[in-house]
Amino acid sequence: MLCTGLALLLAAPVSAGAGEPTREDRIKAALVFKIAKFIEWPPGSIRDRTLTICTHGDSPVATALAGVDGREVRGFRARYRRLEALDDDAARGSQVLYLSRVPGGAPRSQVPAVGHATLTVGDAERFAARGGMVGLVSGENRVTFEINLRAARAVGIDIAAPLLELANVLE
């Protein structure tokens, strides 16, 4: 059932715009939340039954992600947190880190290493190829995603097969 919902979400058309989150921004935020349902973090990396989803950077997607606060994800309570700094200390304790494009829409030159089992997700061009774990890709009036399996496995994150079947997997 989760696969069907995710597949329908992926096929939804998107729109362009600025300011408040657009339909595309809300779809990307929903994808980040739904992708978390297919992730297995190493034992002990989720404490107090709370799955922390952090964002860095100002973007409408980050604004839309704030709406996941308090929702349930695989038996955990989602907690949203916005990071002011992007370093290992700031990201510690987060299970998902959404990195928005840098100001002006330019892609990040590289994805920062957070040093622990944090799923990194972003929508910058070639995000997954640059070391991120999940890259959201807009095109042809829809949002798809790429998964960098090597980056996820390097920090002990397992990604369920149904999600891998829907993604463009980079190894």
N, C-alpha and C positions, 0 to 999 in steps of 0.2 A: 504494500500500500504506500509506503514512503517513497519507493521508486517511482510509482505512478505519479504521485504528487510532484516529485522533483522533475520528472520528465515533462509534465504539463507546464510547470513553471518555466522550464528552459525554452519551451516552444512559444511562450507568450511574447508578443511584439513589444518593443520598447520605444520610448520617445525621448527627444532631446529637450534641453532647457537648462535654466539656472535658477538659483535662489532656493526655494523649498525643494525637498526631494521630489524628483520626477518619478514617473512609473519605472523607468530604468533603474534609478537609484534604489527604489523600494524593492525591485526584483533582486538587485545585487545584495541588499541587506538580507532579504529572505533566503537567498542562496547561501550566504555565510552561515545563517542560523541552521538551515536544513543540512548543510554539509557536515556540521558538527554532530549530527545524529549518526553519521557513518564513520566516525573517528573513534579509535580506541587509543587512549593515552596510557603510558606506562603506569604500573601500579604505584600508588602513593602520590601521583602528580595532581590529583584532584582532591582537595581537602574540604571538609565541612559540607559535603554534598553540593558544592557550589561550583559551577562552570563559569569562569570569568572570561568575558569577551571584551577585549580592549580595542580602542582605535587610536591611531596617531595621525594627526593632520586634519585640517578642516575640509570637510567635503559633505555634500548632501547624503552620501551613502553612510558616513559616520553618524550623521544626524538621524537617519532612518534606523540605524542599528541600535540606537538608544532605546527604541521601542521593545527590544527583546528582554529588557530588565524584568526579572521576576517570572519569566516564562519557563516551562519545563523542557528539559532536553535529556532524554534517556535516563530519567530518574533523578537528574540533577536540576537545581535551580539556577537559571542563567542570571548572571550579574554583569551589568554593563559598566565599563570604566573608561574614561578618556584620559590618555596619557599626554602629559605636557612635554616630557622628554622621551627620547627613544634610546634607551640603553638597557643593559641587562637588569639593573636594579629596578627600574621603572616597570619593566615587563614581567618581573618575577611574580609568580603566582597566577599568571594568565594562561589560559589554555588556548585561546584564539586571539590573534593579533591582526586586525585589519589595518593595512597601510594604504592610505589614500595617495593619489598622485601628488607630487610636490607642487607648490604654487605655480600657476601659469600652465598647468596641465602637462608639464614635462615629465617623462618617466624617471623614476629613481635610477641612478647609475648602478646601484646594486642593492640587494636586500640585506639589511643588517642581521647579523647573527645574534640571536638572543640567548644562546647557550643552554637552553633547556627545552623540554617538550612542549613548545608552544607552536601551534599550527599557524603559519603565516599565510595570510590571504591578501591579495591586492588586485587592483584593476589597471595598473600601469602596463604599458606595452612590454611584452616579453617578461612579465613578472616571474613566472615559473622558470623560465630559461635562465634568469639572472639569479636564481637561488631561492626564490619564494616557493612555498609548497603548493599553493592553489592560486592560479591566475584567472581572474574573471575577464572574459573576452567579449567585447561588444562588436557586433557586425551582422549584416544582413537582417536587421530589424529584430535581433534576439541576443540573448546573453548565453554564452557557453563557458566552459572552463577547462583549464589545463592543470594537470597534477604532476608535480615533480616528485616522483616516488622516492628517488634517491635521497632528496633533502628530508622528506618525512621520516624515512627509515633511519636516517643518520641520528635522529634524536629520539628514536624509539616509538614513533607514532605509526600505528597501523591504520590503513584505510580499507574499508570494507569493499569487497568485490563488486557489489551492485553500483557503488559510486564510481569505481574505476571503469566500469562498462559504459558509463555515460560521459566520461571525460576523454580528452586527448591526453594520453599519458606520456610524459617525457621521462626517459630513463638515462 
